[in-house]
Amino acid sequence: MASSTDSCTLPDTSRVYTPFALRACARLPVPGHGHALTSAERKLAR
C-alpha cells in the first residue's frame, strides 16, 4: 500500500477504513489519479 490512501478523500487519521468508506472512495475518482484503490482494498469494498 504505497500512496493509495493519498488519492482517496478520507481523513489521514482514519487508518481503519470501513467497507462503506472504501466503497464511497472507490466511487469518487480523484483528478489525476482515477481509481487508485489496491486490489485488496477493492475486495474489502465489496
Secondary structure, DSSP 8 states (H G I E B T S, - for coil): --STTTTSSS-TT--S--HHHHHHHHTS-BTTTBS---HHHHHHH-
